[in-house]
Structures are given as structure tokens and as C-alpha cells.
């Protein structure tokens, strides 16, 4: 089952909104929060609607419209989104009003916009898309679940094309709560130096990345999406290693056949241990590229990793800012391997068109 990535839209803490530029000017942040660079939203959303939309909705709509514009498609057959935490800003607004007003005189707007399927719904409303619309909320594998569903719809002939994306936002209350839980770095540091810091924690991020998936390739195709698979709460490195081998074997590949590995390392020594362990054994000598120093850690950060892999295959080179060792001699197969908090593991296999 192969699907082509024929267009992309990505709003992130980097200058990624323009698909004609590829990390030529990486943006460095000081501290533990990476917030997305907002494009001119008036280009994508009617001005009278912008003020009523939270950032995650604006990011999702902008990324989806950039993607569709590149695809030359006004209305997709289906929309499938993945989000780990959904519309946090509107959820916080609703809960704050609930507390301040003693559970009385509540307006419904924030509640209506706080649900996890709001992003996909708002995209459909603006596009006047009456087709299939679904949202996955599977924590660290939400984006991967959306990809799997999109590939199945295309393979089964249910949809000719599917707009698929992963989106999550960063808010101050959510950052502070997770800070107390020990998720983030305690001391400010340049984000581009993330992998040189050995202290506990990582940096928080956000973003919205959408992909236009079709069964047939076009002149603009970025990559072939060969396969996606997830694994929940593995017992240890041996189970993960066997799982990766089985996954690659489905496509006639071995770990040594991977041109470039994109692991989801985030700078937290405890979280990165499993990556280092298997890189030193199963993927020894394989070129590596990392990305969470560019976008931060969030539940659908693998969507940014997939964007990176697709762009590398499209442009045929690995940007210096993501390269962790010697660049690959050729680019045939890229494996995006991510885990969230060591429980939600995923593999996304991309191949050259």
C-alpha cells in the first residue's frame, strides 16, 4: 500500500510556510518554549472570522490552505486530522469562565471550539467541504493514526485524495503544568544547542503540518508514503528492535537499506536513551537527521518530522541544521521513528518518487 505526498503545508517555529525555502535560515530560540511563526492569516481566513479563532485553528487553516493551493485542489475528498491535546486555549477559556462565574451564565462559544475535531471542522466549513471528516486523538500517535486511515481510504477507493494533518498548540497554562511535571528544561538555552545539553527535560513546541495524499504521483510529488505503523508501551529495546525489523521486512528492506534515519530525539537523556541504544546497534553507520530542536516536543511533532523527510527527498539534500553525522550518499528510503514519553512509538517510511 503506497500513497504519494503531492503537496505540503507547514506552520511551525521555523520559516516553513513557504515550500520554496528549506531551512536556509534556521530560527533559534532562547528558553524552553518554541511558538509557531504566524503567517499573514488574512491571506487564508476572512478578517471577521480571525478574531474568533484560537491560534491552533488559525494555524491549521493556514497550513491546510497552503497545502491545497500547492496541490491545485479547491476542495479535498476527505479531511483527517490528528491532535494530541486539541484546542487547549479555548478549553482553558471555558474552564476559567466556568470557575469565575460559579458555573452560571456560560457562553457556548469557547466550549464549542474546545473540542478536538474543531480544526478539521473549521477547515471544512471554510472550504465548503461536505466529504468525510475525522479527527484522531491518540496522544503521541494521533498524527500516525490519521495517516493510516488516509492511506486506507485511498487504497480502498473511498477517496481519491485526502488532506491529512497533525496539529497541536502550546499555551502558558499547559506549559506551566508540564513544567512542574519535569517535562521541560529548567535553565534557558539556545534551542539549536538542544542536543548539547545533558540536563533533564526538553523544550516545548507546537505546529500544524498538512499533507495532500493521492494514489497517483504528480510532477510535484515529494515522496512515496510507503507505510506507517505504531507500537504501544513496548517492554524494552529488544521488542522495539524486532518490531522495526518486521516493519521494514514488509517492504523488502533491512535497517542497512535505510538511507537516512530521522529519530525523534528531544534532548532529554532519559527519553533519548532508547534511540541511542538502537542507533548504536541496529542502525550503526546510518546517516541521521534530528528535528525537535527546530519545532520542540509535542504530541504530533512527528508531523514536522514527516515534513522534514518529504522535503529532503524532494530537494535531494539534508540541511546542515538537522544533520547529525555524515550525509547519505543517496536518498532512497527515509525512516521517521518517533516515540512520545517512551509509550507511543511510531514508524513512517518514506521513499523517493
GIDA-V199893 format. One record per backbone hydrogen bond with DSSP energy under -0.5 kcal/mol. NH is the residue of the N-H (numbers start at 1). CO is the residue of the C=O. If there is no record, write none. Layout:
<<NH/CO> <NH/CO>>
This chain:
<<3/225> <4/214> <5/223> <6/4> <6/212> <7/212> <9/210> <11/208> <12/10> <12/14> <16/14> <19/17> <21/18> <31/29> <31/189> <34/204> <35/33> <37/12> <38/36> <41/39> <43/40> <44/41> <45/41> <49/46> <50/46> <51/47> <52/49> <53/50> <58/54> <59/55> <60/56> <61/57> <62/58> <63/59> <64/60> <65/61> <66/62> <67/63> <68/64> <69/65> <70/66> <71/67> <72/68> <73/68> <78/161> <79/132> <80/163> <81/134> <82/165> <83/136> <88/86> <91/87> <92/88> <93/89> <94/90> <95/91> <96/92> <97/93> <98/94> <99/95> <100/96> <101/97> <102/99> <103/98> <104/101> <112/108> <113/109> <114/111> <115/112> <118/115> <121/117> <122/118> <123/119> <124/120> <125/121> <126/122> <127/123> <128/124> <129/124> <130/128> <132/77> <134/79> <136/81> <141/138> <142/139> <145/141> <146/142> <147/143> <148/144> <149/145> <150/146> <151/147> <152/148> <153/149> <154/150> <155/151> <156/152> <157/154> <158/153> <159/153> <162/213> <163/78> <164/162> <164/211> <165/80> <166/209> <167/82> <168/207> <169/86> <175/171> <176/172> <177/173> <178/174> <179/175> <180/176> <181/177> <182/179> <183/178> <185/202> <191/29> <193/190> <194/191> <196/193> <197/194> <198/196> <202/183> <204/32> <205/297> <206/295> <207/168> <208/11> <209/166> <210/9> <211/164> <212/7> <213/162> <213/211> <214/4> <215/160> <221/218> <222/5> <223/5> <224/351> <225/3> <225/223> <226/224> <226/349> <227/349> <229/347> <231/345> <233/231> <233/343> <240/236> <241/237> <242/238> <243/239> <244/240> <245/241> <246/242> <247/243> <248/244> <249/245> <250/246> <250/247> <251/248> <252/249> <253/248> <257/254> <258/255> <259/333> <260/333> <261/287> <262/335> <263/261> <264/337> <269/267> <272/268> <273/269> <276/272> <277/273> <278/274> <279/275> <280/276> <281/277> <282/278> <283/278> <284/281> <286/283> <289/261> <290/322> <292/265> <294/291> <295/291> <296/292> <297/203> <301/298> <303/300> <304/301> <305/301> <306/302> <307/303> <308/304> <309/305> <310/306> <311/307> <312/308> <313/309> <314/310> <315/311> <316/312> <317/312> <319/317> <322/319> <323/319> <324/288> <325/288> <332/330> <334/350> <335/260> <336/334> <336/348> <337/262> <337/335> <338/336> <338/346> <340/344> <341/339> <343/340> <344/340> <345/231> <345/343> <346/338> <347/229> <348/336> <349/227> <350/334> <350/348> <351/224> <352/332>>
